[in-house]
């Protein structure tokens, strides 16, 4: 589902927020369990944990080993959200994994866990393994030996990033070798995917794409990935079709011969034939996002959006070759690799954009111009209107944003020094209250 259909269309879930992926959203591992899969998760969760029901083990995973937050120290698994609000963040299933706190770099530790899972499972029985490595997220940390090949990189952030990536590459190789060693490989599908563009301030590079992580420019949303499997019909091919992260849910459930409930409104498509056989994608558009809370563009207006859309709102949509952005699309420079030195932003050969005042709509032909250099909004007003109408249609189906204020009870000091579920249901509420609530929910659902 798109973010507008989960309520998570604004920013990320903060450690202190009483928020998580809504419990009525059925997850991929839940669907795979229905058809007999063992389901295991290793790595970063970051879908909320304020109550027990939000934890990975309650959302379809038989086992979980990893972190609940979005980032933390790679060796100590410690994370501060703000001064004095700090805690340990490494879990085995539903408990803090203190016994694993022995200074192993997380990329290597997670790989060891994956090897253990594969070694102890029967390869004749189906298994779904979700590995969300922490690398290459900040903080930029890597074991010393991985720096050896990258001494020629002057920029220390870029050098650290390269070292982290070398370690990650080795990890993927070790997972692949384990699949072969324990008899899974011939009947397995390995999907490697990133979640967003790079952060140039922290060693990343999206060059020659525009923008960075956290923006709707291609540098923020276009990510690399691959599918590796003996089951692919066309091997060694490049897929240039439209593929979106929401497509994995229907694709993998269909491959596993699971059932997709007809009444679930999905935004994803089954793209297996697109990837395996080179067929056209069933997808013609991607709603990158509509964020009604993000800082409004000062000059945005309904008039600028032809009365169809308020261009103050941050949004982006792709339809076939066209991409439209509205509102405040975020940091929009083209940043060459290593443009940021250790001492801070050093803008040698870095293109700064100074926008003509008041611009809140951009249109690009992304196939012809993936670098978003030629804005065509003035030349093709009819295309702009068409895409604004599509945005408006999507927006009618959006659910309210879930972005609650921080809860002081989340402080790890109140929870044995560990980040973990803190929200307790108020037991004083009577059962009749609960049943009233259930009736209310039924009524709301009917609406």
Secondary structure, DSSP 8 states (H G I E B T S, - for coil): --GGGTT--SS---TTBS--S-TTS--HHHHHHHTT-EEEEEEE--S--SSGGGSGGGTT-SEEEEESSS---TTT-EEEEETTEEEE--EETTEE-GGG-S---HHHHHHHHHHHHHHHS-TTS-EEEEEE--TTSSS----GGGGGGGTT--SHHHHHHHHHHHHHHHHHHHHHHHHHHTT-GGG--EEEE-SS---GGGT---TTS-S-TTSSSHHHH---EEEE-TT-SS-S----S---TTHHHHHHHHHTT----TTS-------HHHHHH----S--EEEEEEESSS---TT--TTTTTTTS-TTSEEEEEETTEEEEES------B--TT-EETTEE--TT-B-----TT--EEEEETTT-TT--S--TTT-HHHHHHHHHHHHHHHHT--------B-GGG-GGGGTTB--------TTS-HHHHHHHHHHHHHHHH-
